[in-house]
Structure formats: structure tokens, C-alpha cells
């Protein structure tokens, strides 16, 4: 085992190496958004979705879980009797030992575990009905070797289920992505930007040098950007979804634990950032940093190289399982003012610039002091700003209203509100 792999094993064998509460997926609403993008239903995640595809297989279903860590996925699959036999493999010995003990404590049979370096591992020929890889492939140096072993160990027409980070290798994010994330990060009040582990306030998106990456986990994202094409050259891709998490990862990582789904003040802001992430990815402004794929082993030596694009869905499974979902997102948006608080004159009036951003609308209006108050601006979807005259006062409110398809100027159609404060 190389020195780099040993350091990675030590890092991932420590349950505190990456505090769960600091991870971007823990922000309220993010998991539901990922589910919607991955499966079409905010209540169904990739595990349950892939489990539904295994019902066509005769029992017992035999599974291999790669990079299993502390065994959470295997216990869930076994608990629900999705798979009757699951073999978990991970390079971190401490994590494997914890997975074994947890399975024993629950009294779950059919679970076996093994410490192995996936860069050099070999698996028995045509043994497994399904292979799961959850956030493990982006840690592999020898991707070609591992993918060939996966194809070799799957039974004919076996499934390869992948949920992965596919963003920039070793987290060397492009400057454009980082600077865009910084803009949105600064919209978040400081009390929500307290760093979970390091202390202090998060002032910019993560900029990790290669030296710092290699000193902690040199395997992190080592060939992440190559994962999709390498899989597509070996397997038939049957279900393919970009699940997003580009701005969301850059903005919310390290501070996710500061947000609560009971905090009504910040939820509209989170919803707006989720909407922005979706909009920029769906319109090819930003790449998706994460993907969910269900692939099938075939005898075709070049499964997808003859096609120019990856299909979102191919009807190999029953339509009820893999229909192309039509997702109609809720209108979402954000409205803010700068400066706020504003500087007033002797009469207590001043001016500011109001900015707004909307998604999943065709027309919006900004009204003053009430949903049907004086009209301030009318635009389509996207990002806009407009400066007021010298007339705003302490407590002046701007209502961002969805008026798509003639919707009425009522509180039910209010997307967001900003209240101005006078500088003291």
C-alpha cells in the first residue's frame, strides 16, 4: 500500500475527519432537492430508487459495496431486505471494524466486510447482481483497473449503481466558480457563516492548495472529472441525472450546521440559493459537481462510445421505474437592498439599490409596502437591480411578486420581501 493510500486510510478511518454537521448536504432543503433531481421525487433518494430496480432480480440478491466506510448503506439495504448478501470493502480498517460491530449490534446477517485497497483489489468472476459505489470512485487513482474489475465481477446484465462527486480533481475549483460562490456567500448573514471546525467566519469559498489536500487526504477527488467518461466506455448507462451541488458545496460546506429548518428567517435564502444552483446547472452556465447513474453490464465492448451524448434515460427497465420525469419547480427568488441600512437625510429619507433574482417564473413585479402596493419594477426571470429615488424610509418594504400567467398581487404569490432600515 502506497504512502498516499495509507494517509487516506487514516483520514477516513477517523469518524471526525469530516464532521457531518459541516457538510453542504445537511442544509435544510438540499437533500430534497438532490432527491428531486436524482429520482424525480423529493421523498425518494438514490438508494431507494436503485433498490426499486433490483426487484426484477430473483432472490437472493448479492451485492458488493465499494468504499463502504462505516457501513451505513449496507445496513440500510439489508435492514429493508433489498439485498440478501452484501460484501463491503474499504481501505480504512477502523471504519470496517466499526461497520462490523454496528451490523452485529443490529443482529443483521448477510453482511461481510473486508479491508482492501480498491486501486489493486480483484473480485471473483460474475459473482454479484449489483455493485454500489457511493462517493468512493473519486478517491481512486487506478480507476481503469477498478472499473474493469467491477465489470468482471458483475453477473450478465448486472447493475452498477453510482452516486459520485465528479467536480474538479483534487478540489481545485475554477476561479469563476469560486468568485461566483463568494458573491452568494456574502449575502448570508455572518451569524450563519460560523465555521464548524476551524472557528471564525467563512468569508470565501474553499480554496485548498494541493499541498493541503495531499497532507490530509491525497486521494480526495484525484480523478473525479474522468469518472463519467470512463464508466460510459465500459457500461450501458440506463439512468443518468446531474444532481447539482456546485454553488451549494462551495457556499455551504463547513457552515451547514448553522442552518435549521425551523429558522423561518433564513429558509427563503436557502431556497433561493438552491434555485440558483439548479438554474445555472440546468442552463449549462456551471457544471454539476455530482451525478447519479445506474449502469448495466453488457457484452458490447464499446457501450456508449458510438453515441454523442449521454441519455437521461433509456427504456430498458419497466417505464414505471425509469420514466423520464417532468419536474415543475416552484417559483423561487431572492430580493435584497444595498445599502441596507441606508443613510438618511434630516427628513429621514434616503435611497438604495434593490436587487432581485427569480427562477421558474415568466414575469415578476416589485411593489412597495404591500403585495399590491405601488409598482416599482416589472421584469422577467433572472437577475435585475434598480435604484430608488430619494424617498425610502425606515421600514419601507419591497415585495417580489410572481405575476406569471396573470397571477394576482396577493400574499400567496409573494416570492420574497426585503425591509429597509435607516442607518443609526
Buried (B, 14 or more C-beta within 10 A) or exposed (E): EEEBBEBBBBBBBEEEEBBEEBBBBBBBBBEBBBBBBBBBBBEBBBBBBBBBBBEEBEEEBBBBBBBBBBBEBBBEBBEEEBBBBBBBBBBBEBBBBBBBEBBEEEEBEBBEBEBBBBBBBEBEEEBBBBBBBBEBBBBBBBBEBBBBBBBBBBBEBBBBBBBBBBBBBBBBBEEEBBEBBBEBBEBBEEEBBBBBEEEEEBEEBBEBEEEEBBEBBBBBBBBBBBBBEBBBBBBBBBBBBBBBBBBBBBBBBBBBBBBEEEEEEBBBBBBBBBBBBBBBBBEEEBBBBBBBBBBBBBEEEEBBEEEEEBBEBBEBBEEEBBEEBEEEBEBBBBBBBEEBBBEBEEEEBBBBBBBBBBBBBEBBBBBBBEBBBEEBBEBEBEBBEEEBEEEBBBEBBBBBBBBBEEBEBEEEBBBBBBEBEBEE
